[in-house]
């Protein structure tokens, strides 16, 4: 990756998450070599809604598959609606079949 800010590196990774798949704040942090910085990844997601090119922040959930970032979308239902539109099943603010659709950047992209 280029030598950009941490937020930009996060955005580059999130843009690679395929439709219908989700990843976690911690998986992104670990991939970027900052395993203890999952909160910083969350903060990056909270402020990315006006970033160009767009960042599919709805595809980033917590380590349990919970839509913990939903309060930072235009409406409380927006994150869930975006995921459902991609075929992701949500029940009680939690991604169903989380292990099956989880996208791990280390496995999918390898280490830089």
Secondary structure, DSSP 4 states (H G I P E B T S, - for coil): --S--HHHHHHHHHTTSPTT-BEEHHHHHHHTT-TT-HHHHHHHHHT-TT-SS---GGGEE-TTSB-TTGGGSSSTTHHHHHHHHTT--EETTEETTHHHHB--HHHHH---
